[in-house]
Amino acid sequence: MASTEMQSQADLEFVTFCVGGQSYSIDIARIKEIRRWAPVTPLPHAPIGVLGVMNLRGSVIPIYDLAARLGLPGTPDNPRNVIVVAMHGGQTIGLLVESVSKILSVSRDLIQSTPDMRSDTVRQSITGLITLDEGMTRVIDLAAVVHEQAMAVA
């Protein structure tokens, strides 16, 4: 059993979801919950990709359109959209995505480095790639997506 325990310690788990028709993922340890889409309260002069705020059980949290934050066209209105509630730096945030796909358990050595795309935005936002049977999923660096520096489009 010791080898099984060692193997499970080497595995990482990710929640995968669809954004802009593409597969992305975040470390499951960062995810608090997944909620149905609900309207948000817009804020004036909000940065690109910040939809507004939402009341989550008495706490006001910012809601980011993940597609817009990644430089893709904004997520179209659809009642099937979901909010991935995640933790970043002690703050709870919400990420609007088209749908949640599945939970992946992968060995750390199967996460490939992001190729040099000559784009700081890509390098900062995507920390790795995981090959799947149906393609690839990009591993998101939540800090880069949330911070405004990541929005500098080259």
C-alpha positions as a printed NumPy array, in Angstrom:
array([[  0.   ,   0.   ,   0.   ],
       [  2.91 ,   2.358,   0.494],
       [  3.471,   2.57 ,  -3.273],
       [ -0.223,   3.37 ,  -3.836],
       [ -0.048,   6.158,  -1.256],
       [  3.102,   7.531,  -2.873],
       [  1.425,   7.424,  -6.293],
       [ -1.654,   9.288,  -5.047],
       [  0.579,  11.956,  -3.494],
       [  2.179,  12.541,  -6.911],
       [ -1.257,  12.989,  -8.532],
       [ -2.789,  16.425,  -8.86 ],
       [ -6.485,  17.088,  -9.348],
       [ -7.916,  19.743, -11.621],
       [-11.427,  20.934, -12.407],
       [-11.759,  21.329, -16.176],
       [-14.223,  23.693, -17.802],
       [-15.08 ,  25.232, -21.152],
       [-14.191,  28.867, -21.894],
       [-14.477,  30.259, -25.412],
       [-15.106,  26.733, -26.701],
       [-11.74 ,  25.594, -25.298],
       [-10.72 ,  23.466, -22.316],
       [ -9.079,  25.077, -19.277],
       [ -8.432,  23.816, -15.778],
       [ -7.655,  25.001, -12.252],
       [ -6.178,  23.112,  -9.317],
       [ -9.131,  21.629,  -7.427],
       [ -7.65 ,  22.824,  -4.118],
       [ -8.469,  26.416,  -5.213],
       [-12.154,  25.656,  -5.947],
       [-14.733,  26.287,  -3.221],
       [-17.881,  25.53 ,  -5.175],
       [-19.582,  25.608,  -8.554],
       [-22.798,  27.627,  -8.837],
       [-25.468,  28.265, -11.42 ],
       [-25.23 ,  31.588, -13.228],
       [-27.044,  34.442, -11.523],
       [-27.071,  38.107, -12.541],
       [-24.344,  40.283, -11.048],
       [-24.298,  43.925, -10.004],
       [-22.065,  45.834, -12.431],
       [-19.514,  48.284, -11.043],
       [-18.599,  51.506, -12.843],
       [-15.07 ,  51.723, -14.28 ],
       [-14.444,  48.013, -13.669],
       [-11.425,  46.522, -15.495],
       [-11.962,  44.506, -18.685],
       [-13.448,  41.142, -17.879],
       [-14.802,  42.103, -14.45 ],
       [-18.554,  41.67 , -14.746],
       [-19.387,  43.05 , -11.315],
       [-20.102,  41.616,  -7.889],
       [-22.403,  38.984,  -6.435],
       [-23.676,  38.29 ,  -2.936],
       [-22.514,  34.85 ,  -1.861],
       [-24.07 ,  33.986,   1.51 ],
       [-23.512,  37.476,   2.898],
       [-20.111,  38.104,   1.269],
       [-19.742,  40.317,  -1.784],
       [-17.377,  38.699,  -4.302],
       [-16.052,  39.936,  -7.655],
       [-17.127,  37.999, -10.748],
       [-14.677,  37.722, -13.656],
       [-15.572,  36.694, -17.195],
       [-12.725,  34.227, -17.631],
       [-12.929,  34.34 , -21.435],
       [-12.485,  38.12 , -21.497],
       [ -9.65 ,  37.921, -18.946],
       [ -7.864,  35.455, -21.237],
       [ -8.214,  37.753, -24.251],
       [-11.037,  35.753, -25.848],
       [-14.447,  37.149, -26.838],
       [-16.656,  37.573, -23.758],
       [-18.816,  34.678, -22.629],
       [-22.237,  34.897, -24.349],
       [-25.306,  35.027, -22.112],
       [-26.584,  31.534, -21.55 ],
       [-28.565,  30.161, -18.602],
       [-26.289,  27.088, -18.682],
       [-23.212,  29.18 , -17.785],
       [-21.775,  28.568, -14.337],
       [-19.726,  30.443, -11.784],
       [-16.638,  28.655, -10.465],
       [-16.07 ,  30.063,  -6.979],
       [-12.374,  29.948,  -6.165],
       [ -9.925,  31.199,  -3.549],
       [ -7.067,  33.473,  -4.474],
       [ -4.795,  35.053,  -1.89 ],
       [ -7.358,  34.671,   0.875],
       [-10.075,  36.3  ,  -1.267],
       [-13.095,  34.515,  -2.707],
       [-13.716,  35.247,  -6.395],
       [-16.098,  33.98 ,  -9.057],
       [-15.161,  32.962, -12.602],
       [-17.841,  32.884, -15.292],
       [-17.352,  29.839, -17.546],
       [-19.538,  28.145, -20.166],
       [-19.638,  24.775, -18.447],
       [-17.697,  22.529, -16.094],
       [-16.492,  19.344, -17.776],
       [-14.876,  16.972, -15.299],
       [-12.319,  16.431, -12.59 ],
       [ -8.913,  15.215, -13.777],
       [ -6.397,  13.358, -11.701],
       [ -2.973,  13.491, -13.346],
       [  0.573,  12.784, -12.37 ],
       [  2.698,  15.917, -11.951],
       [  5.114,  14.715, -14.667],
       [  2.283,  14.632, -17.273],
       [  1.847,  18.418, -17.097],
       [  3.803,  19.86 , -19.995],
       [  5.371,  23.311, -20.027],
       [  3.679,  26.075, -21.967],
       [  5.595,  26.617, -25.217],
       [  7.231,  30.003, -25.754],
       [  4.556,  31.935, -27.638],
       [  6.327,  35.303, -27.447],
       [  3.36 ,  36.566, -25.482],
       [  3.714,  37.558, -21.858],
       [ -0.047,  37.225, -21.409],
       [  0.012,  33.555, -22.455],
       [  3.095,  32.815, -20.363],
       [  1.588,  34.477, -17.29 ],
       [ -1.916,  33.031, -17.627],
       [ -1.176,  29.425, -18.602],
       [  1.225,  27.445, -16.434],
       [  1.036,  24.148, -18.299],
       [ -0.792,  21.817, -20.64 ],
       [ -2.329,  18.419, -19.972],
       [ -2.91 ,  16.032, -22.883],
       [ -6.328,  14.377, -22.884],
       [ -7.862,  11.761, -25.176],
       [ -9.914,  14.494, -26.851],
       [ -7.21 ,  17.173, -27.019],
       [ -5.518,  19.309, -24.387],
       [ -6.508,  21.403, -21.405],
       [ -4.646,  24.509, -20.314],
       [ -3.741,  24.901, -16.638],
       [ -4.607,  28.434, -15.524],
       [ -2.539,  30.545, -13.16 ],
       [ -5.341,  32.128, -11.163],
       [ -3.113,  34.942,  -9.876],
       [ -2.265,  36.066, -13.42 ],
       [ -5.893,  35.983, -14.51 ],
       [ -7.093,  38.039, -11.549],
       [ -4.373,  40.688, -11.559],
       [ -4.563,  43.546, -14.038],
       [ -0.925,  43.089, -15.173],
       [ -2.032,  39.903, -16.921],
       [ -4.35 ,  41.961, -19.09 ],
       [ -1.566,  43.758, -20.965],
       [ -2.157,  42.44 , -24.466],
       [  0.941,  42.512, -26.671]])
